Amino acid sequence: MTAAALRYTVDVAPDEHLAHVTLRFATAGLPSPVRLSLPAWCPGSYLVRDYARFMRDLRADGDDGNPRAVRKLDKATWTIDTMGVAEVTVRYAIYGHDLSVRTNHITTSHAFLHGPATFAYVEELRAQPVSVSVRPPDGRGWRLATGLEGGALGTLAGSDGAWQLSAPDVDALFDAPIHLGPVEERSFEVAGVPFELAIWGERVGGGVFTVDQLVTDLGAIALDHARRAGGGDPDLPFARYTFLLMLSHDSYGGLEHRASSANLHTPQCLGTRKSYEGLIELLSHELFHAWNGKRIAPAALLAFDYTREAYTRCLWVMEGLTSHYDRWALRSAGVITTKSFADKVVDDWTRLMAVPGRQRHSLEDSSFDAWIKLYKPDESNLNTTVSYYLKGGMCALALDLEIRRRTEGERSLDDVLRALWQGFGKLGVPHPEDVEPIFAAATGLDVSEFFRRCVRGTEDPALVDELAGHGLVLKSTHDPAQVADGAVAVWLGVSTSGVRVTGVHDGSPAAAAGLSPGDELCAVDGLRVATENEARAAIAARYPGDKLELAVFRRHRLLSLAVEVGVAPLTRHELVAVAEPSPAQAARYQAWMGEPLPAGQSLATVTTTSRTI
């Protein structure tokens, strides 16, 4: 690598939650004054976060030893007078005390440095090589984990106590978070490529799952992803991959990078099968993005401006396909059972059916509006939008089954993925915004109806029909507990947190009665309800058409609202293998799952009674 154009030094001060950053660059060929910027957002998380709000004490000096004039132009851009000097040194501090995968977290126990929130840069030097010297606090024995060159697990700090890292350009620097702290380290290989796992945070003891099991499963998942992209032969797009896993109570999330991922999960992640499978699905999701999302992407997300939104209608391709393959890879790699896969499918389907906004917002529009909808949720989102993760994943599964059925197993969604990878992502070429022709060419099918109905339109994917074509029946009924002893399943149509209303479904009895998010339920027909269960019980004993008087507090004022109870949506969903499958159904299921259809058996049951009142 040639000499670095931007040379950073980072000194971590954990007691102050600060990273002290020094940046040096030569002025030759640059305008004067030069512009210095800090990103407003980061790839993979489509929200303007204004990272400059965490910056403090910015100053600049020339190589003549004199301060240089610094002037702020806007919220994240400064000009620095460089006339008469050959090199400029910029110093500033970044405050970080937010444990997430898209911000900095600097404490006495570790430091997680997110590139876009840490490193100010000169736009004219964005495509030039970068070096970073990272110095941990003295005497703590902290280790380094990062996907940057020079940061492989086990790399020792230099004689000056700092690690020396490098990146080919600013984009690569931003695309590789840096973790410092005490971690549990594991290394393994997949098809000759080294993988690293660095775990920070205490784990809850007990349980049947271990880090050794996690490493084994991650290897199997990574190989499955690589073989899918390569059409049988593993095709890995990086020379080394690093999983950063941070454990903290009530935490969950992940952010993909080109050769690493930052992940958050709870200390109970290895304690139960459900939590463990949630963890490996998260890690599978972020790893799959190394192909789909970081390399397979439209132009808007391969070349962009860090100071403003980058719009595309294709986030459903990046996140929807990834949401499908993150869990399908667990099954196809043999890491989870068919039942576990079925449980996830039915749970996601019931969550999608519970979103009225799916009938108003298309996948393309949801993708385009991510900046103002998905990442800025409010009480109306339930009725106005749908997640391109959730619906995108369900559409991907339904389309995969449709392709398998229509070609009798000759093609699948895997062929679409390979076409996107080999024709675009692997070549570093953005795919077009309109991907329908790519899907059609890869499968040899007319997929226009799918795109018209489910991508550009607001119809639900034909998952129920496609499952039936593979010998599975998705049955929806009322929860038996709701209809015991002659009762009728009823509802008001609100979601709650305790007795506080958090959402009101469009067209529901609650909406007709004027109930609003933020209302606090306190009585039904004059009888107090102090908990969500009490409110649910007070409603459950009624029949459709019954009139109720709801007492609610709204902004501390007591109100009385008359509401007519309605029939509840179906709340029990079961996936069952048909008892007497046709030869075609049995063959399709066998080809899909790699095992015989379990005729007559129930594969998954999900009850959603507790999700609404």
N, C-alpha and C positions, 0 to 999 in steps of 0.2 A: 504494500500500500504506500502511496506517495505521502509526503508530509501533510499532516493535518492542517486544514485551513481554519478550523475552529478547535481550540484547545481548552477543555474544561477541567477544572479541579473542583471536587466536591468534598467538603468537610462536614461531617454529620455532628450536630450538637443535640443529643437526645433529650437532655433535661429541658431544653428550650423548645423542643419540637421543630427545630430549624435545620435546614441544609444550607450551608454557606457556599455559594457558587462563585467561582472566578472563571471568567472567559477571556481568552486572549486571541487576537486575530490581527493579521497584517492588513494595512490599509491600501496597499498597492492594487490599483485597478478598481477600487471601490469609490462611489461618489462621496462627496463631503457636503453636508453631514451624512453619515451612514445611518440607516434605519435598523433598529433592533426590535424584535417582536417575540412575543410569547403566545403560543396557540390558545385559541378560545375553545377548542373541542379536540376530541381524539378519535381516530378511526375505530370503528366497532361500537361506539357509544354516541348515538346521534342526538346530542344535546349541547348547546352552547353553554359551557361551564365557566367561562371567563377565569381561567387559571391565574391571570394577572392579579386578581384580588388577593392572592396569597404572597405576592412579592413585596419586599420591603427593602429600604436602604440602598437603592440603586445609585451607583456612582461610577465614574469612568476616569481613567488616567492615561496619559500618553507615555511613550517610552522616554520622554524628556523629563519625567518625574512630576509633571504638572497636571492638575485636574483638567478635564475636558468638559465643556458645556453639555449638559444633558437636558433635553426638553421633551415632555410627554405630548404626543400628537393626538392619541385617542386612548381607549381603555387598555390597549395591549401593545402599543407601539411608541417607541422613543427615538429621537434623533440624537446622535452623538457627533460633536464637532471633531473631525479628524485632521484638519488642515495642519500641515507642518510636522506630523509625526508618522513614523513608519509602522508603529504597532500600538494598539489600544488594549488596555486591560479594563474589563468591566467586572464589578463586584456587586453582588446582591445576595439577599437571603430569601429563602422560600419557607413559609410556615406550612407544616403538614401534620394534621392530627385528625384525619378522617380515614378510618379503616374501610377502604373500598378498593376495587381493582382499577379505578380510574382517577384516583387522587393519591396524594402522598400521605404516608403514615409514619411518623418519626417519634419513637418513644424510647424509654429506657430498656425495652425488651427487643426492639428490632427497628429497622428502617426500610420501608418500602418506597422506592422512588419511581414514580411514573413519569416517563420522559417528557410528554407534552406539558406536564405541570411543573417541570423542573428546569428545562434548558431553554433559555432565550437564544435566538439565532438571528443571523443576518441573511435575508432572503437571497441576496446575490451569491451567497456561499452555501446555499441549501444542498446543492448537488455535490459538494466537495467533501473530502474525507474529514473525519472527526476523531478526536481522541478525548478520553475521559480518565482522569486520575481520581479514584474514589478512596477516601480515607475514613475508616471507621473510628469511633471513639477509642481511646487507649484503654488497655487492660480488661476488655470485656470478652475477648476471645471470639468475636463475631466472625462468621464465615460469609463468603460471597456466593450468590447464585444469580446468574443472568445468562441470557442468550447471546450477549455481545461477545465479540472476539476477545479472547484473553480472560474470559470469565467462566471457563468450565469448572465444574465442581472439583474441589480439591486444589485449585490453583492458590498458591500462597501469595500473600502480599509481598511487595518488594522490600528492600532494606530500609526504605523510608516509611514503611508501614502502610503504603497505599497500593491498590490494584491498578494496573494500567490496562484500560479497555479501548477498543477502537470500533468504528463503524464506517462503512463506505460513504455515507452521506447522512444528512440530518434526519431524513425519513426513517432510515434504518436505526438510528439512535432512538428516535421516538417509539420505535416498534419493538423495543426490548427493555422491559422494566428491570430494575436492579433491586435485589434484596440483600440486605446485610443483617446478620443476626445469628443466633444459635438455631441450627436446623438439623433435622434428621435427613441424611443424604442417602440416596440409592442411585445406582447406575445400572443400565441394562442396554442391550443392543437389539435392534430390529433390522433384519436384512443388512447387517453390517454398519448401520447408522447408530451412533451412540445417543441414548436417551438419558435424561437426568430427572430425578424427583427430589425436590427440597421441601420438607415439611416444617413449618414454623407453628408453634403453639402447642399447648398441652392437649393430649387426647384423654377422653374418659376411658378408664380401664375396663377390662372384661369384654365380652362379646366373642364371637367365633371368627371374626375377620381380622387379618393382620396386614401389616405393611408388606410383608413378603407376598401375600395373596394379591394385594393391590398392584405390586410390581408385575407379577405374572399376568394378571388380567390386562393391565395397560399394554404390555407387550403383545398380547393376543389382539387387542382392539386396534393398536397401531398397525399391525400386520394386515388386519382385515381392511382397514382404510386404504393402506398402500396397495394391496392387491386389487381392490375395487378400482382405484384410479388407474392402475397399470393394466387392467384387463387380465389379471392372473399373476403376472410378474410384479413384484413390489416396486412401486414408483414413489419414492420419498423426495419431497422438494427442498430438503434442507440437509446440511451436513452434520448438524447436532440439534437436538430438541430438549428444552428445559421446561418441566412442569413446576411452577411455583404454587404451593398449596399452603394457604394461611388458615389456621383454625381459630375461631372465636365464637362466642355464644351469640345465637340469633343472627348468624351471618350466612349469606349465600350469594354466589355470583361468580362470573368468570368474564375474562376479556381475552380475546384471541390476539396473537402476534405471529409474525412470519415464521419464527423458529422457537417460540415459547408461548406460554400462557400464564396468566395470573388468575388464581382461583381462590375463592373463599368458601369455607364450609364450617360446620359446627364441630365441637370436640367429640360429639357422639357419632362421628361419621363412620366408624368401624364397629359400632355397637350392635346394630341390628341389620337384617337383610335389607329392609326398606331404606335405611339411611345409607348403607354401603352402595346399594344400586343407584341411589340418587347421586352419590359422589362420583361413581365411575361414569354415569351418564353425563354429568357436568364435564368431566375431564375429556370424555369422548367428543363432546360437542366442540369444545375449544380446540382440540387437536384437529378435528375434521376441517375447521376453518383454515388450517394451513394450506389446504387445497381450495376449498370453496369459501371465498370471502376475502382472503388475503391475496390470492392469485387469480382465481376465477371471480371476476368482478367487472362491473360496467365502468366506462371511462370516468364517470363522476367520482368513483372511489379508488381510482388508481393514480389520478393526478388531480390534486385539489388544493384549495386555499385553506390554511389552518385558521383563518380569521373569520370565516363565514360558512354557512351551511352548504353542504354538498348534496344536491337533490338527485334522487333516482327513484324509479318505480320498480326497481328490481330487488329490494331488500327481501322480498318473499322468496327469491331464488337463493340468496345468500343464507338467510336464516331459516326459511321453511324447509329447504332440502336438508340443511344441517340438523334441524330439529327432528327430521325423520331418520336420518342416518346415524345420529348420535345414539339412538336406542336400537335401531335395526342392527348396527354393528355389534352391539352387545349380544344380540341373539345369534347373528350369523357367525360370530367368533366363538360361540359356545360358552360365553361368560354368564349369561342368564338363561333361565328356562323359558319355554314357550308361554307358560302361565304368567311369568313376570312381564314378558313382552305384551301379552294380552291385557294384563292389568293396566299397563301404561296407556295402551291404545284406548281402552274403554274410558279411563279417567280423563284423558284429553278430549275425547269425543263429548263426554258429558259437560266438561267445562266450556267447550265451544258452543254447544246447544244452549247454554245458560247465558250467552252474551247477545242481547238484542241488537247491539251495534253491528253484528255480522250481516244483518239484512239491510244495512244502510251504507256500509263502507266496503269497497272492494279491496282485494289484496294489493293491487297497484296503487290505489289511493292511500291505503294504510302505509305502504312503503314510503310514498312521497311525503306523507304527513307525519312521519316518525318524529321529526323535530318539534312538533307542537302537540302531538297526541301521545304516542307510546311513552316518550320520556318526560312528558309533562302531564301525568294522569290527574284527572279531577273527578268530581262526583258525576259528571255527565258522560264520561268516557264509556261507561257501561252501555249506554244507548246510542253512542255516536261513532264508535270505531271497533275494530277487531284487531287482535294481535297478529302480525304477519308471522310470528313464531308459531303460535297455536294453530291458526287456520292454515298457515303455510305447511306445517308439518302434517296435518290431516289431509290436505290436498295432495301432498307428495305421496303419502301412503295410498290414497285412493287411486291416484294416477298410476303408481307402480303396479297395483293389482289389476287395473284396467289394461295396461300394456301387456302384462303377463297373460291375462285372459284372452285378449284379442289376438295375440300372436302364439297362443298355446305354449308359452314358456320359452319361445325363441328369443324374445327381447324383454327388457325390464327397464326401470328407471336408471339402473346402473349404466345402460348404454348412453343415456342422456348425460349423466355425470362424466363419463369418459369423453364424450364429444366436447363438452365444455372444457374439460381439463386439457385434452390433447390438442384441441383446435384453438384454445385461447389462453387458459391459465398457464400452462407449461411454457408457452411461447412468450409470455409477458404481454399478450395482446388483450385489450378489453373486449368483452362480448357486447353485442348491441343491446340497446334497451328492449327491443322486441325479440324475445328469445323463442317465440313460437316456431319459427322455421327450423331452429336448431333441434327442438324437441321432436318435430315432425321427421326431420331427416334422420335423426339418430334411431328412431323407433320404426320408421317406415309406415307410420300411421297418420291419418288425419286427426289432429288433436284440437281442431278449431273449436269444437263444442266445449271442451274442457276450459279453454282459455276464455271463451265468450261468457260461459256461465260462472266460472269459479275464480278467474284471475281478473278479468275486466269487469265482470258482473258481481252480484252479491249472493248468488245461490250457494247452497251448501254442497260440499263434495259428495259424490255418490258412493260414500264409503259403505253404507249398509248393503247396497246392491252388489258392490264388488266383493265384499266379504262373503256374501251368499254364493257368488260364483266360485268361491274357494271352499265351500262347504261349511261356512260359519254363519250363524244367525245372531244378529244383534237385537235382542228383545228389550223393549222398554215398557215398564208397567209402573204402577204406584207401589211405593214401599208398603209391604204387608202390614207393618205397624200402623200405617196411616188409615188403613181401611179395615182394621180388625173390628169384629162385633158390629158390623153394619155401618161403621163410620165412613165418611167420604173425605178424600184428600182435598184439603182446602189451603188457600194461602191469601196473603195480602199483596205479595210481590215486592218485598223489600229485603235488602241485605243489611245486616246489622253488625255492630261491634258492641257486645253487651246489649243494652237497650237503646243505644244510639243508632239511628238510621244512617247508613253510609251510602246507600244507593236505592233508587226507586225505578223499577222496570217500566219502560214505556208500555202503555196499554193495560197496566195492571190495576186491580182495585185500589191500591194505595195511590197510584197516580191520579185516578179519577176522584179520589177523596181529597186530594191536595196535600198529601203527606210529602215532606221534603227531606232531602239529606241534611243531617244535623239535628233533626227533631229527636227528642228523647222521649221514648215511650214510658209512661208512668202508670197508666191504668187502662183496663178494658172493661167497659160497662160498669165503671165505678169501683172496680176491684184493682188494687195495686199490683203491678208487675215490677219486680225488682231485678230480675235477671232475664237473659235471653230465653232460657228454658221455660221460665214462667210465662213469658209473652207467647212463646210457641204453643204451650199447653192451653192457654186461654183461647187461642184461635183454632187449635186442632179439634176442639169439641163441637165446633159449629158446622153448619151445612151451607152449601152454595146458596146465595141469595139472602142469607141472614144479615141483618143490619146490626152493626156494632157501633158503640161510641168509644172512640179512642181519646184518651187524655194525653197530651204531649206538652212538653216544654219546648218552646222555640225562642231562642235567645232570651231565656229566663222568663218568658211570658207563658202562662198556662193557657192552652187552647183545647177546644173540644172539636173533634172531627168525626163526621158520620161516614162509615165505610160499609160497603156491601161485600161480603166474603165471596171469593171466586174459587173456581175449581183449580187445583194446583197442577202444574205441569207434571209429567211423568218423572219419577225420581229414582226408580230402580232399573239399572241397565245391566244386562247379562249377555255375555258372549258364549254361545253354545255351538258345539259341533253337531251337525245334523245327524240324526240316528241312522238314516239310510242314504248315504251320499251316492250321487251318480258317479259313474266311472270318471267323468270329466272333472267333477268336483274333487274327488279323491286324488286324481293325478295332479291337479293344480296345487292342491295343498301340499302334497309330497314334494313337488318341485320348489315350492316357496319356502317351506319350513324345514325341509330336509328330513322329515319324519312322517309316519303315517297319520292320517286324520284320526283323532281320537273320537270316533263316532259316538254321539249321544252324551258326551261329557261336557260339563260346564267348565270353561276356561277362565272366566273372570266375571266378577260381580261388583258393581259400584253403586252405592246408594248416596244420593245427594240431598236427602231430606234436610240436613242441618245447614245447608248453604243459604237458604232463604226462609223467610217467614211469610 
